[in-house]
Structure formats: C-alpha cells, structure tokens
Amino acid sequence: MGDKVVPGSAVADVDGEVVVFMIGMRINRLWAVRSWLPALLAMPPMLKELAGDRSSGLLGYRALGGGPRLFGVVQYWESREKLYAYASDPDRRHRPAWAAFNRRARRGGGGVGIWHETYVVPAGAYSTFYSSMPPTGLGAAYGVTSGRRGAHGAAVSVA
C-alpha cells in the first residue's frame, strides 16, 4: 500500500462482492516465548508467499497493531474459495504453520491466542470514500477512481 496521496475525493474501484479476512494473535503470557514466537514469525513468510503469487487471490493486506501484545492483519481476497484453497493447501506455508500451532496448543499453556474472521460482503453492501489519502483498505486492494460515490452508485455521506 503506497504512500502517494491521491488528491481530492476518491472511491475504491471495485465491482462485485468483497472478501475481507482478518487474522491476528494475542500474546497471553510474555514469558511463554516458545508459544507465541512461532505464531508471530509465521505470518510474514505467508504474506510474502501470497504477495508473490498473483493467482493466489490475495489482493492486498494491511498489518495492524493493537498494543504490545496484539498483532493482526486485514486481507482482501478475490473470493472465499481462493482464501480457503490457500488455507488448506499442504504445499503452501499456512497449512504446516497451522499444524505446528495445533501441536503446540495441545501441549497446553495458552501462552498465545489466535483468531480469524472472514466476511463476504455482497456487491452494493459496502461503500468507500477517501479524501486526500494514499490508497488504503479496499482502495489499496482494488485501486481508486476519482469521485464521491461508493460502489454501484451507493451515495457516500460526507460530513
């Protein structure tokens, strides 16, 4: 996601449904490094793998911080099917990382918590607006176009 400001008003140049995947972790016990460090270190190689493969379906992502113990990523995908295909592919980085996490979790401890949420938003059920911003969120994933109207002509309220 670039830092170049798009002057004036813009909207995401997206048509159709939008798939948003949110994933994160929480360090529950700082001293349980063997629990949380592998989970923390697993995400960057997965994102690199996905970003390097346009056919994977990942359109873009943004890393989020929520304090010293919370980490997360918002991802935008072409389809739920491509997201699930990546997650279940034994030849890609996610599946082995997930299996390793489950092995550590079975040993107990609860030193780290993980979560994820998937949202499939139908066409026309979302709106976007950016004013003098670099492409962000859906705008970064799909690109932006000048205007003051959201996807499918849905009016965007501007205060």
C-alpha positions as CSV (number, residue, x, y, z in Angstrom):
1,M,0.0,0.0,0.0
2,G,1.7,3.1,-1.3
3,D,2.2,6.4,0.5
4,K,1.4,8.6,-2.5
5,V,-1.5,10.8,-1.7
6,V,-4.4,10.9,-4.2
7,P,-5.6,14.5,-4.2
8,G,-9.3,15.3,-3.9
9,S,-12.0,12.7,-3.4
10,A,-11.8,9.1,-4.5
11,V,-13.6,5.8,-4.1
12,A,-12.4,2.2,-4.4
13,D,-12.6,1.0,-8.0
14,V,-14.3,-2.3,-7.1
15,D,-17.3,-4.1,-8.6
16,G,-18.8,-7.2,-7.2
17,E,-18.6,-8.9,-3.8
18,V,-15.7,-8.2,-1.4
19,V,-14.0,-10.8,0.7
20,V,-12.3,-9.5,3.9
21,F,-10.2,-11.8,6.1
22,M,-9.0,-10.6,9.4
23,I,-6.5,-12.6,11.4
24,G,-4.5,-12.0,14.5
25,M,-2.8,-13.2,17.6
26,R,-2.6,-12.1,21.3
27,I,0.4,-12.8,23.5
28,N,-1.3,-14.1,26.7
29,R,1.9,-14.7,28.6
30,L,5.0,-12.8,27.6
31,W,7.4,-15.3,29.2
32,A,5.8,-18.1,27.1
33,V,8.0,-17.2,24.1
34,R,8.0,-20.7,22.7
35,S,4.2,-20.5,22.4
36,W,3.9,-17.1,20.7
37,L,7.1,-16.5,18.8
38,P,6.5,-19.2,16.2
39,A,2.9,-17.8,15.6
40,L,4.3,-14.3,15.3
41,L,7.1,-15.3,12.9
42,A,4.8,-17.5,10.7
43,M,2.8,-14.6,9.2
44,P,5.4,-12.6,7.3
45,P,6.5,-15.5,5.1
46,M,2.9,-16.4,4.4
47,L,2.2,-12.8,3.3
48,K,5.4,-12.8,1.2
49,E,4.3,-16.1,-0.5
50,L,0.8,-14.7,-1.2
51,A,2.1,-11.3,-2.5
52,G,4.5,-13.1,-4.8
53,D,1.7,-15.2,-6.4
54,R,-1.0,-13.1,-8.2
55,S,-3.0,-16.3,-8.8
56,S,-3.3,-16.9,-5.0
57,G,-6.3,-14.5,-4.8
58,L,-4.8,-12.1,-2.3
59,L,-5.5,-8.6,-3.5
60,G,-3.8,-6.7,-0.6
61,Y,-3.3,-6.5,3.1
62,R,-2.6,-4.2,6.0
63,A,-0.8,-5.1,9.2
64,L,-2.4,-3.8,12.4
65,G,-1.1,-3.3,15.8
66,G,-3.2,-3.2,18.9
67,G,-0.7,-2.7,21.6
68,P,2.4,-4.6,22.7
69,R,0.6,-7.9,22.8
70,L,-1.8,-7.7,19.9
71,F,-1.0,-8.2,16.2
72,G,-3.3,-8.5,13.3
73,V,-3.6,-8.4,9.5
74,V,-6.6,-7.3,7.4
75,Q,-6.6,-9.1,4.0
76,Y,-8.6,-8.5,0.8
77,W,-9.3,-11.6,-1.4
78,E,-10.7,-12.2,-4.8
79,S,-13.0,-14.9,-3.4
80,R,-13.7,-17.0,-0.3
81,E,-12.8,-20.1,-2.4
82,K,-9.3,-18.8,-3.1
83,L,-8.8,-17.9,0.6
84,Y,-9.9,-21.4,1.6
85,A,-7.8,-23.0,-1.1
86,Y,-4.7,-21.3,0.2
87,A,-5.5,-22.1,3.8
88,S,-5.9,-25.8,3.1
89,D,-3.1,-26.4,0.6
90,P,-0.5,-28.6,2.2
91,D,2.2,-27.3,-0.2
92,R,1.8,-23.7,0.9
93,R,3.1,-22.1,4.1
94,H,-0.2,-21.8,6.0
95,R,-1.1,-25.5,6.4
96,P,2.2,-26.6,8.0
97,A,2.2,-23.5,10.3
98,W,-1.4,-24.3,11.4
99,A,-0.5,-27.9,12.1
100,A,2.6,-26.8,14.2
101,F,0.4,-24.3,16.1
102,N,-2.1,-27.1,16.9
103,R,0.7,-29.4,18.1
104,R,2.0,-26.6,20.5
105,A,-1.6,-25.8,21.6
106,R,-2.3,-29.5,22.5
107,R,0.7,-29.4,24.8
108,G,-1.2,-26.7,26.7
109,G,-0.2,-23.5,28.2
110,G,-2.3,-21.0,26.4
111,G,0.6,-18.6,26.0
112,V,-0.8,-17.3,22.7
113,G,-4.3,-16.9,21.4
114,I,-5.1,-16.6,17.7
115,W,-8.3,-15.6,15.9
116,H,-9.6,-15.0,12.4
117,E,-12.8,-13.8,10.8
118,T,-14.0,-13.9,7.2
119,Y,-16.5,-11.5,5.8
120,V,-18.1,-12.0,2.3
121,V,-19.8,-8.6,1.5
122,P,-22.2,-8.7,-1.3
123,A,-22.0,-6.2,-4.2
124,G,-23.5,-2.9,-3.2
125,A,-23.4,-3.6,0.5
126,Y,-20.3,-1.6,1.1
127,S,-19.2,2.0,0.4
128,T,-15.8,3.7,0.3
129,F,-14.6,7.3,0.4
130,Y,-11.1,8.7,0.6
131,S,-10.2,12.4,0.7
132,S,-6.5,13.4,0.1
133,M,-5.4,9.9,1.2
134,P,-3.0,7.3,-0.2
135,P,-4.9,4.3,-1.4
136,T,-6.0,2.5,1.8
137,G,-8.1,-0.6,2.6
138,L,-10.3,-1.6,-0.4
139,G,-8.8,1.3,-2.3
140,A,-5.3,-0.2,-2.0
141,A,-6.5,-3.7,-2.9
142,Y,-8.6,-2.7,-5.9
143,G,-7.3,0.7,-6.9
144,V,-9.2,4.0,-6.7
145,T,-11.0,6.3,-9.0
146,S,-12.0,9.9,-8.6
147,G,-15.4,10.6,-7.3
148,R,-17.8,11.0,-4.4
149,R,-19.9,7.9,-4.9
150,G,-19.4,4.4,-3.5
151,A,-19.5,1.1,-5.3
152,H,-22.5,0.6,-7.5
153,G,-23.6,4.2,-7.2
154,A,-24.3,4.0,-3.4
155,A,-24.1,7.5,-2.1
156,V,-21.4,8.1,0.4
157,S,-22.3,10.6,3.2
158,V,-19.6,13.1,3.8
159,A,-19.7,15.2,6.9
